[in-house]
């Protein structure tokens, strides 16, 4: 049974600027969404801290009108089609890499937290119009191409493919072409699974540490609550007596643990 407590709306911290301090998280999200392309308010990772980082331009942000104009010129089924075996975690890692290469602020999501999928893929499409990261199946029309490391790697791969495979005509041999496709697909699958395993391992380590910490907090809270009940019910301020073979004290500890189990 969970104790009943009055509801209250979270407002801003004292160090927030006056224009946001009195806004609830929902109102803050609504106000920022008038200017910036944001994930939904209830999406994972969209905290008040994240929204304030958007407000202060400490994390990546793109003007709403720019994104709307960009997306309006695309054909979703054609230009937003994902490459095989791509997943949101893979996209987040690639987008973070692009942002570093372009000297732009990070996404603002902690390790283990993946942004809302539709928002993330649209951001990826805006940043990688030439499909240098191979997130999608093709570039957008008239892409904006940057001279960042990922773009340079794409050009190098295409040059190597042309010299070693296309010019000799090996790509026209059906069996060899099928092997190339299988190598590409297998590499994608293996890379994605490797990243998933690393992420799950980190999440497990974090969860175990958090569990141990919460168990310590729980035991301390249970003892404190039992102490308080003992004093109130016996008027005996010598709390340590509760632990000295006191049936009443033992019963109080049992009741507290039973009624307020997690």
DOZATOR-820992 format. One record per residue: x, z, y of N, C-alpha, C in turn. Coordinates in nm, 3 decimals. Layout:
VEXTOR     n_x     n_z     n_y    ca_x    ca_z    ca_y     c_x     c_z     c_y
VEXTOR       X       Z       Y       X       Z       Y       X       Z       Y
...
This chain:
VEXTOR     n_x     n_z     n_y    ca_x    ca_z    ca_y     c_x     c_z     c_y
VEXTOR   0.084   0.000  -0.119   0.000   0.000   0.000   0.088   0.000   0.124
VEXTOR   0.061  -0.088   0.214   0.139  -0.096   0.338   0.071  -0.016   0.447
VEXTOR   0.147   0.067   0.520   0.087   0.144   0.630   0.026   0.052   0.734
VEXTOR  -0.086   0.094   0.792  -0.154   0.016   0.895  -0.086   0.042   1.029
VEXTOR  -0.057  -0.065   1.099   0.006  -0.048   1.231  -0.062  -0.145   1.329
VEXTOR  -0.070  -0.108   1.453  -0.134  -0.196   1.553  -0.052  -0.323   1.573
VEXTOR  -0.122  -0.434   1.594  -0.054  -0.560   1.620  -0.009  -0.568   1.765
VEXTOR   0.101  -0.635   1.785   0.149  -0.658   1.922   0.219  -0.792   1.929
VEXTOR   0.205  -0.857   2.040   0.268  -0.987   2.059   0.409  -0.968   2.113
VEXTOR   0.503  -1.039   2.051   0.642  -1.029   2.092   0.664  -1.102   2.224
VEXTOR   0.725  -1.034   2.315   0.763  -1.095   2.443   0.915  -1.111   2.446
VEXTOR   0.963  -1.163   2.556   1.105  -1.189   2.566   1.188  -1.063   2.588
VEXTOR   1.317  -1.075   2.558   1.411  -0.966   2.578   1.441  -0.950   2.728
VEXTOR   1.487  -0.832   2.768   1.516  -0.808   2.911   1.618  -0.904   2.970
VEXTOR   1.708  -0.959   2.885   1.811  -1.047   2.939   1.764  -1.192   2.954
VEXTOR   1.638  -1.220   2.916   1.585  -1.354   2.935   1.554  -1.379   3.082
VEXTOR   1.558  -1.506   3.124   1.524  -1.536   3.264   1.377  -1.508   3.291
VEXTOR   1.340  -1.486   3.416   1.201  -1.451   3.450   1.099  -1.555   3.404
VEXTOR   1.138  -1.682   3.399   1.041  -1.786   3.366   1.000  -1.784   3.219
VEXTOR   1.074  -1.714   3.133   1.038  -1.708   2.990   1.010  -1.566   2.941
VEXTOR   1.051  -1.468   3.017   1.048  -1.329   2.969   0.909  -1.282   2.928
VEXTOR   0.806  -1.323   3.001   0.671  -1.276   2.974   0.591  -1.369   2.882
VEXTOR   0.657  -1.471   2.829   0.588  -1.565   2.741   0.599  -1.520   2.596
VEXTOR   0.490  -1.538   2.520   0.499  -1.519   2.376   0.578  -1.635   2.317
VEXTOR   0.620  -1.622   2.193   0.694  -1.730   2.129   0.612  -1.859   2.126
VEXTOR   0.483  -1.847   2.098   0.397  -1.965   2.092   0.391  -2.034   2.228
VEXTOR   0.374  -1.955   2.335   0.367  -2.013   2.469   0.502  -2.073   2.510
VEXTOR   0.609  -2.008   2.468   0.742  -2.061   2.499   0.762  -2.195   2.430
VEXTOR   0.718  -2.204   2.304   0.730  -2.330   2.230   0.646  -2.439   2.297
VEXTOR   0.526  -2.405   2.340   0.439  -2.503   2.406   0.503  -2.554   2.534
VEXTOR   0.563  -2.463   2.610   0.623  -2.505   2.736   0.744  -2.594   2.713
VEXTOR   0.829  -2.558   2.618   0.948  -2.639   2.590   0.909  -2.774   2.531
VEXTOR   0.801  -2.776   2.451   0.758  -2.901   2.387   0.706  -3.003   2.487
VEXTOR   0.678  -2.961   2.608   0.637  -3.056   2.711   0.753  -3.144   2.755
VEXTOR   0.877  -3.096   2.731   0.995  -3.169   2.779   1.087  -3.214   2.666
VEXTOR   1.088  -3.139   2.555   1.184  -3.165   2.449   1.115  -3.191   2.316
VEXTOR   1.180  -3.272   2.233   1.129  -3.304   2.100   1.166  -3.188   2.008
VEXTOR   1.068  -3.110   1.968   1.092  -2.988   1.890   1.020  -2.991   1.756
VEXTOR   1.070  -2.914   1.658   0.995  -2.896   1.533   0.869  -2.814   1.562
VEXTOR   0.774  -2.810   1.467   0.653  -2.729   1.485   0.688  -2.581   1.506
VEXTOR   0.604  -2.511   1.578   0.630  -2.372   1.610   0.643  -2.284   1.487
VEXTOR   0.565  -2.313   1.381   0.566  -2.230   1.261   0.670  -2.276   1.159
VEXTOR   0.748  -2.378   1.189   0.847  -2.428   1.094   0.958  -2.325   1.076
VEXTOR   1.019  -2.331   0.959   1.127  -2.237   0.928   1.244  -2.256   1.025
VEXTOR   1.297  -2.148   1.075   1.411  -2.154   1.165   1.375  -2.164   1.311
VEXTOR   1.247  -2.189   1.341   1.204  -2.198   1.482   1.170  -2.058   1.529
VEXTOR   1.273  -1.983   1.564   1.259  -1.846   1.612   1.264  -1.843   1.763
VEXTOR   1.238  -1.729   1.819   1.249  -1.717   1.965   1.394  -1.738   2.009
VEXTOR   1.487  -1.688   1.928   1.629  -1.708   1.960   1.661  -1.857   1.966
VEXTOR   1.612  -1.933   1.867   1.635  -2.078   1.867   1.574  -2.144   1.990
VEXTOR   1.451  -2.106   2.024   1.385  -2.166   2.140   1.460  -2.137   2.269
VEXTOR   1.513  -2.015   2.281   1.590  -1.983   2.401   1.721  -2.062   2.403
VEXTOR   1.778  -2.089   2.287   1.899  -2.172   2.283   1.867  -2.315   2.325
VEXTOR   1.747  -2.364   2.288   1.703  -2.495   2.336   1.689  -2.491   2.488
VEXTOR   1.626  -2.387   2.538   1.604  -2.374   2.682   1.737  -2.374   2.758
VEXTOR   1.839  -2.310   2.700   1.968  -2.298   2.767   2.064  -2.412   2.731
VEXTOR   2.016  -2.506   2.652   2.096  -2.620   2.605   2.220  -2.573   2.530
VEXTOR   2.202  -2.471   2.448   2.309  -2.423   2.361   2.304  -2.489   2.224
VEXTOR   2.193  -2.556   2.193   2.178  -2.631   2.069   2.129  -2.771   2.103
VEXTOR   2.132  -2.858   2.001   2.092  -2.996   2.021   1.946  -3.005   2.069
VEXTOR   1.925  -3.092   2.165   1.789  -3.120   2.210   1.784  -3.264   2.263
VEXTOR   1.669  -3.325   2.250   1.651  -3.462   2.298   1.520  -3.467   2.375
VEXTOR   1.517  -3.534   2.490   1.394  -3.542   2.568   1.279  -3.602   2.488
VEXTOR   1.161  -3.545   2.506   1.044  -3.589   2.431   1.013  -3.736   2.457
VEXTOR   1.016  -3.777   2.583   0.982  -3.916   2.617   1.082  -4.014   2.556
VEXTOR   1.210  -3.977   2.555   1.312  -4.064   2.494   1.284  -4.083   2.345
VEXTOR   1.251  -3.975   2.277   1.224  -3.986   2.134   1.097  -4.065   2.107
VEXTOR   0.994  -4.043   2.187   0.869  -4.118   2.169   0.891  -4.267   2.191
VEXTOR   0.969  -4.302   2.293   0.998  -4.442   2.321   1.080  -4.504   2.207
VEXTOR   1.178  -4.428   2.157   1.262  -4.477   2.048   1.180  -4.501   1.921
VEXTOR   1.096  -4.405   1.884   1.018  -4.416   1.761   0.911  -4.525   1.772
VEXTOR   0.862  -4.550   1.893   0.757  -4.651   1.911   0.808  -4.791   1.879
VEXTOR   0.939  -4.812   1.888   0.996  -4.944   1.862   1.036  -4.964   1.716
VEXTOR   1.008  -4.864   1.631   1.045  -4.874   1.490   0.922  -4.900   1.403
VEXTOR   0.947  -4.960   1.289   0.843  -4.974   1.187   0.870  -4.865   1.083
VEXTOR   0.789  -4.760   1.078   0.819  -4.644   0.993   0.852  -4.678   0.849
VEXTOR   0.772  -4.765   0.785   0.795  -4.796   0.644   0.924  -4.875   0.622
VEXTOR   0.974  -4.932   0.729   1.096  -5.013   0.716   1.219  -4.939   0.768
VEXTOR   1.210  -4.885   0.887   1.328  -4.826   0.950   1.343  -4.676   0.924
VEXTOR   1.239  -4.612   0.869   1.248  -4.470   0.836   1.254  -4.448   0.685
VEXTOR   1.273  -4.555   0.610   1.280  -4.544   0.464   1.411  -4.477   0.424
VEXTOR   1.399  -4.368   0.347   1.517  -4.291   0.308   1.593  -4.361   0.194
VEXTOR   1.724  -4.343   0.194   1.805  -4.394   0.084   1.776  -4.313  -0.043
VEXTOR   1.799  -4.371  -0.159   1.775  -4.297  -0.284   1.858  -4.170  -0.294
VEXTOR   1.799  -4.068  -0.351   1.864  -3.939  -0.381   1.906  -3.861  -0.256
VEXTOR   1.853  -3.897  -0.142   1.884  -3.821  -0.021   1.787  -3.705  -0.010
VEXTOR   1.835  -3.592   0.039   1.746  -3.477   0.058   1.773  -3.413   0.194
VEXTOR   1.689  -3.320   0.231   1.697  -3.261   0.365   1.827  -3.186   0.387
VEXTOR   1.877  -3.117   0.285   2.003  -3.046   0.300   2.117  -3.142   0.328
VEXTOR   2.119  -3.254   0.254   2.221  -3.356   0.275   2.213  -3.411   0.417
VEXTOR   2.091  -3.435   0.464   2.071  -3.489   0.599   2.120  -3.388   0.705
VEXTOR   2.088  -3.262   0.684   2.131  -3.160   0.781   2.284  -3.158   0.792
VEXTOR   2.353  -3.164   0.678   2.499  -3.162   0.679   2.555  -3.285   0.753
VEXTOR   2.494  -3.401   0.728   2.542  -3.524   0.793   2.512  -3.523   0.942
VEXTOR   2.396  -3.472   0.980   2.362  -3.466   1.123   2.455  -3.370   1.195
VEXTOR   2.484  -3.257   1.134   2.577  -3.162   1.197   2.714  -3.226   1.216
VEXTOR   2.756  -3.306   1.117   2.883  -3.376   1.131   2.882  -3.477   1.244
VEXTOR   2.771  -3.550   1.257   2.759  -3.646   1.368   2.764  -3.575   1.503
VEXTOR   2.695  -3.464   1.514   2.692  -3.391   1.641   2.832  -3.344   1.680
VEXTOR   2.911  -3.299   1.582   3.048  -3.257   1.611   3.131  -3.376   1.659
VEXTOR   3.116  -3.490   1.591   3.192  -3.609   1.629   3.156  -3.658   1.769
VEXTOR   3.031  -3.641   1.807   2.983  -3.688   1.936   2.997  -3.581   2.046
VEXTOR   3.061  -3.468   2.010   3.079  -3.357   2.106   2.946  -3.309   2.164
VEXTOR   2.848  -3.298   2.077   2.716  -3.250   2.117   2.691  -3.112   2.055
VEXTOR   2.600  -3.033   2.113   2.572  -2.901   2.057   2.517  -2.912   1.915
VEXTOR   2.532  -2.808   1.833   2.483  -2.811   1.695   2.331  -2.804   1.689
VEXTOR   2.277  -2.822   1.568   2.132  -2.816   1.551   2.077  -2.678   1.585
VEXTOR   2.153  -2.575   1.555   2.107  -2.440   1.587   2.040  -2.368   1.471
VEXTOR   2.055  -2.423   1.350   1.997  -2.361   1.231   2.106  -2.293   1.150
VEXTOR   2.088  -2.168   1.112   2.192  -2.099   1.034   2.208  -2.159   0.896
VEXTOR   2.318  -2.122   0.831   2.346  -2.171   0.697   2.235  -2.128   0.602
VEXTOR   2.189  -2.221   0.520   2.082  -2.191   0.425   1.943  -2.222   0.477
VEXTOR   1.931  -2.249   0.607   1.801  -2.282   0.667   1.802  -2.430   0.704
VEXTOR   1.708  -2.504   0.648   1.698  -2.648   0.672   1.581  -2.675   0.766
VEXTOR   1.600  -2.755   0.869   1.490  -2.785   0.963   1.372  -2.854   0.896
VEXTOR   1.260  -2.853   0.965   1.141  -2.923   0.918   1.176  -3.071   0.894
VEXTOR   1.134  -3.124   0.779   1.185  -3.253   0.731   1.157  -3.370   0.826
VEXTOR   1.034  -3.384   0.872   1.001  -3.499   0.957   1.082  -3.498   1.085
VEXTOR   1.093  -3.381   1.147   1.173  -3.369   1.269   1.319  -3.402   1.242
VEXTOR   1.372  -3.349   1.132   1.513  -3.371   1.099   1.544  -3.518   1.077
VEXTOR   1.458  -3.589   1.003   1.485  -3.730   0.976   1.472  -3.815   1.102
VEXTOR   1.382  -3.779   1.191   1.371  -3.854   1.316   1.494  -3.830   1.404
VEXTOR   1.544  -3.709   1.406   1.667  -3.681   1.480   1.784  -3.760   1.419
VEXTOR   1.791  -3.762   1.287   1.898  -3.837   1.219   1.890  -3.986   1.254
VEXTOR   1.769  -4.040   1.258   1.752  -4.182   1.290   1.794  -4.211   1.434
VEXTOR   1.765  -4.119   1.526   1.803  -4.138   1.667   1.955  -4.133   1.683
VEXTOR   2.020  -4.043   1.610   2.164  -4.028   1.623   2.240  -4.136   1.549
VEXTOR   2.186  -4.180   1.435   2.257  -4.277   1.350   2.175  -4.405   1.340
VEXTOR   2.176  -4.482   1.445   2.094  -4.603   1.450   2.153  -4.716   1.366
VEXTOR   2.283  -4.709   1.340   2.349  -4.813   1.261   2.358  -4.777   1.113
VEXTOR   2.303  -4.661   1.077   2.302  -4.613   0.938   2.443  -4.593   0.882
VEXTOR   2.531  -4.541   0.964   2.668  -4.515   0.919   2.673  -4.403   0.815
VEXTOR   2.576  -4.313   0.818   2.573  -4.201   0.724   2.501  -4.234   0.595
VEXTOR   2.440  -4.353   0.587   2.366  -4.396   0.467   2.249  -4.304   0.435
VEXTOR   2.190  -4.244   0.538   2.070  -4.163   0.518   1.950  -4.253   0.491
VEXTOR   1.948  -4.368   0.558   1.836  -4.461   0.547   1.881  -4.587   0.471
VEXTOR   1.789  -4.679   0.453   1.823  -4.800   0.378   1.875  -4.913   0.466
VEXTOR   1.856  -4.901   0.598   1.900  -5.008   0.687   1.911  -4.957   0.831
VEXTOR   1.984  -5.027   0.916   1.991  -4.989   1.058   1.860  -5.021   1.130
VEXTOR   1.849  -4.972   1.253   1.734  -5.007   1.336   1.770  -5.136   1.411
VEXTOR   1.670  -5.206   1.466   1.701  -5.327   1.544   1.781  -5.293   1.669
VEXTOR   1.882  -5.372   1.698   1.966  -5.354   1.817   2.016  -5.210   1.828
VEXTOR   2.088  -5.162   1.730   2.129  -5.021   1.730   2.233  -4.990   1.836
VEXTOR   2.227  -4.867   1.886   2.333  -4.815   1.972   2.444  -4.766   1.879
VEXTOR   2.563  -4.824   1.891   2.673  -4.793   1.800   2.780  -4.714   1.876
VEXTOR   2.818  -4.599   1.820   2.921  -4.515   1.881   3.053  -4.535   1.807
VEXTOR   3.162  -4.511   1.876   3.294  -4.521   1.814   3.339  -4.386   1.760
VEXTOR   3.249  -4.320   1.687   3.285  -4.193   1.626   3.344  -4.216   1.488
VEXTOR   3.391  -4.111   1.426   3.462  -4.122   1.299   3.376  -4.183   1.189
VEXTOR   3.249  -4.143   1.184   3.160  -4.195   1.079   3.141  -4.345   1.092
VEXTOR   3.127  -4.395   1.215   3.114  -4.539   1.237   3.241  -4.612   1.196
VEXTOR   3.356  -4.555   1.228   3.483  -4.618   1.191   3.498  -4.623   1.039
VEXTOR   3.455  -4.517   0.971   3.461  -4.516   0.825   3.370  -4.623   0.766
VEXTOR   3.253  -4.643   0.826   3.161  -4.746   0.778   3.226  -4.884   0.789
VEXTOR   3.290  -4.910   0.903   3.355  -5.040   0.920   3.467  -5.059   0.818
VEXTOR   3.543  -4.952   0.792   3.652  -4.961   0.695   3.597  -4.989   0.555
VEXTOR   3.487  -4.923   0.519   3.427  -4.946   0.386   3.379  -5.090   0.373
VEXTOR   3.317  -5.143   0.479   3.267  -5.281   0.474   3.382  -5.381   0.463
VEXTOR   3.492  -5.352   0.535   3.609  -5.441   0.524   3.667  -5.440   0.383
VEXTOR   3.676  -5.319   0.325   3.730  -5.307   0.189   3.639  -5.377   0.089
VEXTOR   3.508  -5.363   0.109   3.413  -5.428   0.018   3.426  -5.580   0.027
VEXTOR   3.441  -5.632   0.149   3.452  -5.777   0.167   3.579  -5.831   0.102
VEXTOR   3.690  -5.760   0.118   3.818  -5.808   0.066   3.824  -5.798  -0.087
VEXTOR   3.776  -5.686  -0.141   3.795  -5.659  -0.284   3.681  -5.708  -0.373
VEXTOR   3.561  -5.726  -0.314   3.446  -5.759  -0.399   3.377  -5.887  -0.355
VEXTOR   3.345  -5.897  -0.226   3.263  -6.011  -0.182   3.341  -6.141  -0.180
VEXTOR   3.461  -6.139  -0.122   3.538  -6.264  -0.113   3.572  -6.323  -0.250
VEXTOR   3.614  -6.242  -0.348   3.639  -6.300  -0.482   3.510  -6.341  -0.553
VEXTOR   3.394  -6.296  -0.504   3.268  -6.333  -0.566   3.226  -6.243  -0.681
VEXTOR   3.289  -6.124  -0.696   3.254  -6.035  -0.805   3.111  -5.984  -0.795
VEXTOR   3.057  -5.975  -0.672   2.922  -5.923  -0.655   2.817  -6.015  -0.716
VEXTOR   2.855  -6.141  -0.742   2.759  -6.235  -0.798   2.754  -6.230  -0.951
VEXTOR   2.839  -6.145  -1.011   2.835  -6.125  -1.156   2.734  -6.014  -1.185
VEXTOR   2.621  -6.044  -1.247   2.513  -5.944  -1.265   2.559  -5.813  -1.327
VEXTOR   2.638  -5.821  -1.432   2.680  -5.698  -1.500   2.767  -5.612  -1.409
VEXTOR   2.857  -5.676  -1.334   2.946  -5.601  -1.245   2.866  -5.540  -1.130
VEXTOR   2.772  -5.616  -1.077   2.687  -5.565  -0.968   2.608  -5.443  -1.016
VEXTOR   2.556  -5.448  -1.137   2.480  -5.335  -1.191   2.569  -5.212  -1.203
VEXTOR   2.695  -5.232  -1.243   2.788  -5.119  -1.253   2.815  -5.058  -1.115
VEXTOR   2.829  -5.141  -1.013   2.851  -5.090  -0.878   2.733  -5.006  -0.830
VEXTOR   2.613  -5.055  -0.857   2.493  -4.981  -0.819   2.488  -4.846  -0.889
VEXTOR   2.522  -4.844  -1.018   2.519  -4.718  -1.093   2.626  -4.621  -1.043
VEXTOR   2.744  -4.673  -1.008   2.849  -4.587  -0.951   2.801  -4.524  -0.821
VEXTOR   2.739  -4.604  -0.736   2.690  -4.552  -0.607   2.584  -4.445  -0.629
VEXTOR   2.487  -4.475  -0.716   2.379  -4.379  -0.742   2.431  -4.250  -0.805
VEXTOR   2.522  -4.265  -0.900   2.577  -4.146  -0.966   2.655  -4.060  -0.868
VEXTOR   2.730  -4.126  -0.780   2.806  -4.051  -0.679   2.712  -3.975  -0.586
VEXTOR   2.603  -4.039  -0.544   2.506  -3.973  -0.457   2.445  -3.853  -0.526
VEXTOR   2.405  -3.870  -0.651   2.343  -3.760  -0.724   2.440  -3.643  -0.741
VEXTOR   2.562  -3.674  -0.779   2.662  -3.568  -0.800   2.694  -3.494  -0.671
VEXTOR   2.710  -3.570  -0.561   2.740  -3.508  -0.432   2.627  -3.416  -0.386
VEXTOR   2.505  -3.463  -0.398   2.390  -3.383  -0.355   2.377  -3.256  -0.438
VEXTOR   2.395  -3.269  -0.570   2.384  -3.151  -0.656   2.496  -3.051  -0.628
VEXTOR   2.614  -3.103  -0.599   2.726  -3.013  -0.565   2.694  -2.933  -0.439
VEXTOR   2.638  -3.000  -0.340   2.602  -2.930  -0.217   2.491  -2.829  -0.242
VEXTOR   2.394  -2.866  -0.325   2.286  -2.772  -0.357   2.340  -2.648  -0.426
VEXTOR   2.434  -2.667  -0.519   2.492  -2.553  -0.591   2.566  -2.461  -0.495
VEXTOR   2.647  -2.519  -0.405   2.720  -2.436  -0.309   2.625  -2.358  -0.219
VEXTOR   2.520  -2.424  -0.174   2.423  -2.356  -0.088   2.352  -2.244  -0.162
VEXTOR   2.310  -2.269  -0.286   2.242  -2.167  -0.365   2.334  -2.049  -0.395
VEXTOR   2.462  -2.077  -0.420   2.557  -1.969  -0.443   2.571  -1.880  -0.320
VEXTOR   2.580  -1.943  -0.203   2.590  -1.865  -0.079   2.462  -1.786  -0.054
VEXTOR   2.347  -1.848  -0.080   2.220  -1.778  -0.061   2.207  -1.660  -0.156
VEXTOR   2.254  -1.678  -0.281   2.249  -1.568  -0.379   2.338  -1.452  -0.336
VEXTOR   2.459  -1.483  -0.291   2.550  -1.377  -0.244   2.488  -1.302  -0.127
VEXTOR   2.429  -1.376  -0.035   2.365  -1.313   0.081   2.246  -1.228   0.039
VEXTOR   2.166  -1.280  -0.056   2.048  -1.207  -0.101   2.087  -1.078  -0.173
VEXTOR   2.193  -1.082  -0.255   2.238  -0.962  -0.326   2.284  -0.856  -0.227
VEXTOR   2.364  -0.898  -0.128   2.411  -0.802  -0.027   2.295  -0.744   0.052
VEXTOR   2.197  -0.830   0.086   2.081  -0.783   0.161   1.997  -0.688   0.077
VEXTOR   1.982  -0.719  -0.053   1.906  -0.631  -0.142   1.970  -0.493  -0.149
VEXTOR   2.103  -0.489  -0.167   2.172  -0.360  -0.175   2.154  -0.280  -0.047
VEXTOR   2.162  -0.350   0.065   2.145  -0.282   0.194   2.004  -0.227   0.208
VEXTOR   1.904  -0.306   0.166   1.765  -0.263   0.178   1.734  -0.147   0.085
VEXTOR   1.798  -0.143  -0.033   1.775  -0.031  -0.124   1.828   0.099  -0.065
VEXTOR   1.942   0.091   0.003   1.994   0.210   0.070   1.898   0.256   0.181
VEXTOR   1.850   0.159   0.259   1.755   0.190   0.366   1.626   0.246   0.310
VEXTOR   1.579   0.190   0.199   1.455   0.235   0.137   1.466   0.379   0.090
VEXTOR   1.576   0.411   0.021   1.593   0.548  -0.028   1.603   0.648   0.086
VEXTOR   1.673   0.608   0.193   1.683   0.698   0.307   1.546   0.720   0.372
VEXTOR   1.468   0.610   0.384   1.335   0.622   0.445   1.241   0.705   0.358
VEXTOR   1.249   0.687   0.226   1.165   0.766   0.135   1.196   0.914   0.146
VEXTOR   1.323   0.946   0.147   1.362   1.088   0.158   1.319   1.147   0.291
VEXTOR   1.335   1.068   0.399   1.296   1.118   0.530   1.146   1.142   0.538
VEXTOR   1.068   1.046   0.481   0.923   1.061   0.482   0.880   1.181   0.399
VEXTOR   0.943   1.200   0.281   0.910   1.315   0.197   0.947   1.445   0.266
VEXTOR   1.062   1.446   0.334   1.102   1.566   0.409   0.998   1.603   0.514
VEXTOR   0.954   1.500   0.586   0.857   1.524   0.692   0.725   1.578   0.636
VEXTOR   0.680   1.519   0.524   0.557   1.567   0.461   0.572   1.710   0.411
VEXTOR   0.690   1.742   0.358   0.715   1.878   0.308   0.705   1.980   0.421
VEXTOR   0.769   1.949   0.533   0.767   2.041   0.647   0.625   2.057   0.700
VEXTOR   0.552   1.945   0.713   0.417   1.952   0.769   0.321   2.026   0.676
VEXTOR   0.340   2.014   0.544   0.245   2.076   0.452   0.279   2.220   0.418
VEXTOR   0.405   2.260   0.438   0.444   2.397   0.402   0.485   2.480   0.522
VEXTOR   0.505   2.413   0.637   0.557   2.481   0.756   0.695   2.543   0.730
VEXTOR   0.760   2.495   0.625   0.892   2.544   0.590   0.995   2.446   0.644
VEXTOR   1.066   2.485   0.747   1.163   2.395   0.810   1.295   2.388   0.735
VEXTOR   1.308   2.467   0.629   1.430   2.461   0.548   1.415   2.348   0.449
VEXTOR   1.441   2.228   0.496   1.408   2.108   0.420   1.481   2.105   0.285
VEXTOR   1.602   2.163   0.279   1.678   2.150   0.155   1.607   2.218   0.038
VEXTOR   1.512   2.310   0.067   1.440   2.375  -0.042   1.354   2.277  -0.122
VEXTOR   1.319   2.167  -0.058   1.238   2.067  -0.127   1.311   2.013  -0.250
VEXTOR   1.444   2.020  -0.247   1.523   1.966  -0.357   1.565   2.074  -0.457
VEXTOR   1.528   2.199  -0.430   1.570   2.310  -0.516   1.458   2.348  -0.613
VEXTOR   1.434   2.263  -0.710   1.333   2.288  -0.814   1.198   2.323  -0.754
VEXTOR   1.161   2.253  -0.648   1.031   2.277  -0.587   0.929   2.178  -0.643
VEXTOR   0.830   2.224  -0.720   0.727   2.132  -0.772   0.654   2.059  -0.660
VEXTOR   0.629   2.132  -0.550   0.559   2.070  -0.438   0.644   1.958  -0.377
VEXTOR   0.772   1.985  -0.359   0.860   1.884  -0.304   0.873   1.763  -0.395
VEXTOR   0.886   1.789  -0.524   0.895   1.678  -0.620   0.768   1.595  -0.619
VEXTOR   0.653   1.661  -0.607   0.525   1.590  -0.602   0.515   1.503  -0.477
VEXTOR   0.565   1.555  -0.364   0.561   1.478  -0.240   0.649   1.354  -0.251
VEXTOR   0.766   1.370  -0.307   0.854   1.253  -0.323   0.789   1.149  -0.412
VEXTOR   0.723   1.196  -0.519   0.655   1.103  -0.610   0.544   1.029  -0.538
VEXTOR   0.464   1.102  -0.457   0.352   1.039  -0.386   0.401   0.936  -0.286
VEXTOR   0.505   0.970  -0.213   0.557   0.876  -0.114   0.606   0.749  -0.182
VEXTOR   0.678   0.763  -0.290   0.731   0.647  -0.361   0.619   0.562  -0.421
VEXTOR   0.514   0.624  -0.473   0.406   0.550  -0.534   0.320   0.476  -0.433
VEXTOR   0.290   0.542  -0.322   0.198   0.482  -0.226   0.265   0.379  -0.136
VEXTOR   0.396   0.389  -0.120   0.465   0.296  -0.027   0.575   0.219  -0.099
VEXTOR   0.542   0.174  -0.219   0.635   0.089  -0.293   0.648  -0.046  -0.223
VEXTOR   0.764  -0.103  -0.237   0.787  -0.238  -0.184   0.763  -0.337  -0.297
